[in-house]
């Protein structure tokens, strides 16, 4: 079962990936058949959308649930599924970068839990040199989970934000989910694209800063 949690339009690249996968037909190989592919529209927030999807998933007889965010576009191969079928694990993730809007510095959505509410991004240079490695947490943009993770290991709500005593958000729903799951297996070869809308003013500032010397007439 594949679902795209969304509160708006799907990115065109994700739509093309959907069409590519649909063209292959439901039968992937002798071990796997895709039950259904669809988007799940919810404006209440990402944790509610993801929990609603899991509610529907456990009412089916599907063995795996693959959730892909509307602004994430996977590569046109099924390496993530292959890894999940070939390795004994409950939760798997593709990889993608996110960005600090002000600095436009990309960082991978792979995290190490330092204790309490503190999580630290793990740079790619520190990743194990392995086709699959285990991490404490990831962003939930491309998650593939096995049925028994949510029917036996965890109890609802599966996704939830964590707040401090003042009500401020301290941990996102994706990392809380990974913590409850006991970690996640990362497939570094399954590199996804991550699309975000940015202000043209931000792009102008980046261009001017990078080409400042040339704009000033310097070689």
Sine and cosine of phi, psi and omega as CSV:
sin_phi,cos_phi,sin_psi,cos_psi,sin_omega,cos_omega
0.00,0.00,0.78,-0.62,-0.01,-1.00
-0.86,-0.52,0.76,-0.65,0.01,-1.00
-0.69,-0.72,0.57,-0.82,0.05,-1.00
-0.92,-0.40,0.99,-0.15,0.07,-1.00
-0.92,0.40,0.75,-0.66,-0.08,-1.00
-0.45,-0.89,0.47,-0.89,0.17,-0.98
-0.84,-0.54,0.29,0.96,0.00,-1.00
-0.29,-0.96,-0.44,-0.90,-0.01,-1.00
-0.98,0.21,0.51,-0.86,0.12,-0.99
-0.97,0.26,0.58,-0.82,0.10,-0.99
-0.88,0.48,0.58,-0.82,-0.07,-1.00
-0.87,0.49,-0.54,0.84,0.02,-1.00
-0.93,0.37,-0.60,0.80,0.08,-1.00
-0.92,0.38,-0.60,0.80,0.06,-1.00
-0.89,0.46,-0.64,0.77,0.05,-1.00
-0.92,0.40,-0.62,0.79,0.05,-1.00
-0.89,0.45,-0.66,0.75,0.05,-1.00
-0.85,0.52,-0.73,0.68,0.00,-1.00
-0.90,0.45,-0.64,0.77,0.03,-1.00
-0.88,0.48,-0.72,0.69,-0.02,-1.00
-0.92,0.39,-0.65,0.76,0.01,-1.00
-0.89,0.46,-0.53,0.85,-0.02,-1.00
-0.93,0.37,-0.33,0.94,0.00,-1.00
-0.98,0.20,-0.28,0.96,-0.05,-1.00
1.00,0.08,0.26,-0.97,-0.09,-1.00
-0.93,0.36,-0.45,0.89,-0.06,-1.00
-1.00,0.06,0.96,-0.29,-0.02,-1.00
-0.99,0.15,-0.79,0.61,0.10,-1.00
-0.40,-0.92,-0.19,-0.98,-0.06,-1.00
-0.92,0.40,-0.33,0.94,-0.04,-1.00
-0.99,-0.14,-0.26,0.96,-0.22,-0.98
-0.62,-0.79,0.71,-0.71,0.13,-0.99
-0.71,-0.71,0.77,-0.63,-0.01,-1.00
-0.98,0.21,0.86,-0.52,-0.05,-1.00
-0.95,0.33,-0.73,0.68,0.00,-1.00
-0.26,-0.97,0.43,-0.90,0.09,-1.00
-0.78,-0.63,0.79,-0.62,-0.01,-1.00
-0.27,-0.96,0.27,-0.96,0.11,-0.99
-1.00,-0.07,0.36,-0.93,0.04,-1.00
-0.81,-0.58,0.94,-0.35,-0.08,-1.00
-1.00,0.00,0.79,-0.61,0.00,-1.00
-0.40,-0.91,0.78,-0.62,0.00,-1.00
-0.97,-0.24,0.02,1.00,-0.07,-1.00
-0.97,0.26,-0.36,0.93,-0.03,-1.00
0.68,-0.74,0.39,-0.92,-0.10,-1.00
-0.89,0.46,-0.59,0.81,-0.02,-1.00
-0.91,0.42,-0.60,0.80,0.01,-1.00
-0.94,0.35,-0.67,0.74,0.02,-1.00
-0.87,0.49,-0.72,0.69,-0.03,-1.00
-0.92,0.40,-0.64,0.77,0.02,-1.00
-0.92,0.39,-0.62,0.78,0.05,-1.00
-0.89,0.46,-0.64,0.77,0.02,-1.00
-0.89,0.45,-0.69,0.72,0.02,-1.00
-0.90,0.43,-0.62,0.78,0.07,-1.00
-0.82,0.57,-0.71,0.70,0.01,-1.00
-0.94,0.35,-0.61,0.80,-0.01,-1.00
-0.87,0.49,-0.72,0.69,-0.07,-1.00
-0.95,0.30,-0.18,0.98,0.09,-1.00
-1.00,0.09,-0.14,0.99,0.06,-1.00
-0.99,-0.15,0.00,-1.00,0.10,-0.99
-0.97,-0.25,0.31,0.95,0.01,-1.00
-0.92,0.40,0.56,-0.83,-0.01,-1.00
-1.00,0.00,-0.44,0.90,-0.04,-1.00
-0.70,-0.71,0.52,-0.86,0.11,-0.99
-0.84,-0.54,0.78,-0.63,0.03,-1.00
-0.90,-0.44,0.90,-0.43,0.03,-1.00
-0.95,-0.32,0.78,-0.62,-0.01,-1.00
-0.78,-0.63,0.83,-0.56,0.00,-1.00
-0.91,0.41,0.42,-0.91,-0.11,-0.99
-0.92,0.40,-0.32,0.95,-0.01,-1.00
-0.96,-0.29,0.28,0.96,0.03,-1.00
-0.90,-0.43,0.71,-0.70,-0.01,-1.00
-0.83,-0.56,0.93,-0.36,0.00,-1.00
-0.95,0.30,0.32,-0.95,0.11,-0.99
-0.94,0.33,0.35,-0.94,-0.07,-1.00
-1.00,0.08,0.88,0.48,0.21,-0.98
-0.43,-0.90,0.19,-0.98,-0.13,-0.99
-0.92,-0.40,0.66,0.75,-0.02,-1.00
-0.89,0.46,-0.51,0.86,0.02,-1.00
-0.93,0.37,-0.68,0.74,0.06,-1.00
-0.89,0.45,-0.68,0.73,0.00,-1.00
-0.87,0.50,-0.67,0.74,0.01,-1.00
-0.90,0.44,-0.65,0.76,-0.01,-1.00
-0.92,0.39,-0.54,0.84,-0.01,-1.00
-0.99,0.14,-0.45,0.89,-0.08,-1.00
-1.00,-0.10,-0.14,0.99,-0.03,-1.00
-0.78,-0.62,0.60,-0.80,-0.02,-1.00
-0.99,0.15,1.00,-0.03,0.01,-1.00
-0.51,-0.86,0.35,-0.94,-0.06,-1.00
-0.98,-0.21,-0.38,0.93,-0.09,-1.00
-0.61,-0.79,0.78,-0.62,-0.03,-1.00
-0.76,-0.65,0.41,-0.91,-0.02,-1.00
-0.57,-0.82,0.62,-0.78,0.26,-0.97
-0.98,0.21,-0.01,-1.00,-0.03,-1.00
-0.85,-0.53,0.54,-0.84,0.08,-1.00
-0.36,-0.93,0.35,-0.94,0.01,-1.00
-0.99,-0.14,0.43,-0.90,0.21,-0.98
-0.85,-0.53,0.06,-1.00,-0.13,-0.99
-0.66,-0.75,0.59,-0.81,0.24,-0.97
-0.98,0.21,0.87,-0.49,-0.10,-0.99
-0.84,0.55,-0.67,0.74,-0.08,-1.00
-0.94,0.34,-0.69,0.72,-0.10,-0.99
-0.99,-0.13,-0.26,0.97,-0.03,-1.00
0.82,0.58,0.65,0.76,0.04,-1.00
-0.99,-0.16,0.86,-0.51,-0.03,-1.00
-0.98,0.19,0.63,-0.78,0.10,-1.00
-0.60,-0.80,0.62,-0.79,-0.07,-1.00
-0.95,0.33,0.55,-0.84,0.02,-1.00
-1.00,0.07,0.84,0.54,0.08,-1.00
-0.78,-0.62,0.75,-0.66,-0.19,-0.98
-0.75,-0.66,0.48,-0.88,0.16,-0.99
-0.94,-0.35,0.71,-0.71,0.01,-1.00
-1.00,0.04,0.89,-0.46,-0.02,-1.00
-1.00,-0.06,0.06,1.00,0.01,-1.00
0.94,-0.35,0.53,-0.85,0.00,-1.00
0.87,0.50,-0.80,-0.60,0.00,-1.00
-0.98,-0.21,0.25,0.97,-0.08,-1.00
-0.99,-0.15,0.86,-0.51,0.05,-1.00
-0.81,-0.59,0.61,-0.80,-0.05,-1.00
-0.80,-0.60,0.72,-0.69,0.06,-1.00
-0.89,0.46,0.68,-0.74,0.04,-1.00
-0.98,-0.18,0.92,-0.38,-0.01,-1.00
-0.91,0.40,0.45,-0.89,-0.07,-1.00
-0.86,0.50,-0.51,0.86,-0.01,-1.00
-0.90,0.43,-0.35,0.94,-0.01,-1.00
-0.99,-0.12,-0.01,1.00,0.00,-1.00
-0.94,0.33,0.59,-0.81,0.10,-1.00
-0.87,0.49,0.56,-0.83,0.02,-1.00
-0.99,0.11,0.97,0.24,-0.06,-1.00
-0.55,-0.83,0.45,-0.89,0.02,-1.00
-0.91,0.41,-0.42,0.91,0.07,-1.00
-0.60,-0.80,0.71,-0.70,0.08,-1.00
-0.66,-0.75,0.36,-0.93,-0.04,-1.00
-0.99,-0.14,0.69,-0.72,0.04,-1.00
-0.82,-0.58,0.30,-0.95,0.03,-1.00
-0.95,0.31,-0.58,0.82,-0.04,-1.00
-0.31,-0.95,0.31,-0.95,0.05,-1.00
-0.57,-0.82,0.24,-0.97,0.24,-0.97
-0.94,0.35,0.46,-0.89,-0.14,-0.99
-1.00,-0.04,0.39,0.92,-0.07,-1.00
-0.95,0.32,-0.37,0.93,0.00,-1.00
-0.52,-0.86,0.98,0.20,-0.08,-1.00
-0.94,-0.34,0.69,-0.73,0.07,-1.00
-0.82,-0.58,0.89,-0.46,-0.07,-1.00
-0.84,-0.55,0.51,-0.86,0.03,-1.00
-1.00,0.01,0.51,-0.86,-0.13,-0.99
-0.81,0.58,-0.70,0.72,-0.10,-1.00
-0.94,0.35,-0.20,0.98,0.09,-1.00
-0.89,0.45,-0.68,0.73,-0.08,-1.00
-0.99,-0.13,-0.20,0.98,0.03,-1.00
-0.98,-0.18,-0.37,0.93,-0.06,-1.00
-0.83,-0.55,-0.66,0.75,-0.11,-0.99
-1.00,0.08,-0.50,0.86,-0.12,-0.99
-0.83,-0.56,0.33,-0.94,0.08,-1.00
-0.81,-0.58,0.46,-0.89,0.00,-1.00
-0.94,0.34,0.43,-0.90,-0.03,1.00
-0.97,0.26,0.74,-0.67,-0.04,-1.00
-0.95,0.32,-0.71,0.70,0.05,-1.00
-0.96,-0.28,0.74,-0.68,0.07,-1.00
-0.35,-0.94,0.55,-0.84,0.09,-1.00
-0.97,0.23,0.45,-0.89,0.08,-1.00
-0.90,-0.44,0.78,-0.62,-0.06,-1.00
-0.88,-0.48,0.38,-0.92,0.08,-1.00
-1.00,0.04,-0.08,-1.00,-0.08,-1.00
-0.91,0.40,-0.32,0.95,0.04,-1.00
-1.00,-0.02,-0.04,1.00,0.00,-1.00
1.00,0.01,0.11,0.99,0.01,-1.00
-0.99,0.14,0.63,-0.78,0.02,-1.00
-0.93,0.37,0.78,-0.63,0.00,-1.00
-0.86,-0.51,-0.43,0.90,0.05,-1.00
-0.62,-0.78,0.74,-0.68,0.00,-1.00
-0.96,0.27,0.28,-0.96,-0.06,-1.00
-0.90,0.43,-0.46,0.89,-0.02,-1.00
-0.93,0.36,-0.70,0.71,0.00,-1.00
-0.95,0.31,-0.56,0.83,0.09,-1.00
-0.88,0.48,-0.67,0.74,0.02,-1.00
-0.89,0.46,-0.71,0.70,0.00,-1.00
-0.89,0.45,-0.61,0.79,0.03,-1.00
-0.90,0.44,-0.69,0.72,0.03,-1.00
-0.90,0.45,-0.56,0.83,-0.04,-1.00
-0.97,0.22,-0.22,0.98,-0.03,-1.00
0.99,0.12,0.41,0.91,0.01,-1.00
0.95,-0.31,0.07,-1.00,-0.09,-1.00
-0.58,-0.82,0.60,-0.80,0.06,-1.00
-1.00,0.02,0.82,-0.57,-0.04,-1.00
-0.98,-0.18,0.71,-0.70,0.04,-1.00
-0.94,-0.34,1.00,-0.07,-0.14,-0.99
-0.90,0.44,-0.41,0.91,0.02,-1.00
-0.97,0.26,-0.22,0.97,0.00,-1.00
-1.00,-0.06,0.96,0.26,-0.09,-1.00
-1.00,0.05,0.90,-0.44,-0.02,-1.00
-0.99,-0.16,0.41,-0.91,0.15,-0.99
-1.00,0.00,0.50,-0.86,-0.03,-1.00
-0.77,-0.64,0.88,-0.47,-0.11,-0.99
-0.95,-0.31,0.73,-0.68,0.03,-1.00
-0.68,-0.73,0.57,-0.82,0.13,-0.99
-0.98,0.18,0.70,-0.71,0.02,-1.00
-0.76,-0.65,0.42,-0.91,0.03,-1.00
-0.94,0.35,0.64,-0.76,0.08,-1.00
-0.90,0.44,-0.44,0.90,0.05,-1.00
-0.90,0.43,-0.64,0.77,0.05,-1.00
-0.89,0.46,-0.70,0.72,0.02,-1.00
-0.89,0.45,-0.62,0.78,0.03,-1.00
-0.89,0.45,-0.69,0.72,-0.01,-1.00
-0.90,0.44,-0.63,0.78,0.03,-1.00
-0.90,0.44,-0.70,0.72,-0.01,-1.00
-0.89,0.46,-0.70,0.71,-0.02,-1.00
-0.91,0.41,-0.62,0.78,-0.01,-1.00
-0.94,0.35,-0.59,0.81,-0.04,-1.00
-0.97,0.22,-0.45,0.89,-0.04,-1.00
-0.91,-0.41,0.41,0.91,-0.06,-1.00
-0.84,0.54,-0.70,0.71,-0.03,-1.00
-0.88,0.48,-0.69,0.72,-0.04,-1.00
-0.94,0.34,-0.60,0.80,0.01,-1.00
-0.91,0.41,-0.47,0.88,0.01,-1.00
-1.00,0.05,0.00,1.00,0.02,-1.00
1.00,0.00,0.13,0.99,0.01,-1.00
-1.00,0.09,0.46,-0.89,-0.02,-1.00
-0.94,0.35,0.00,0.00,0.00,0.00
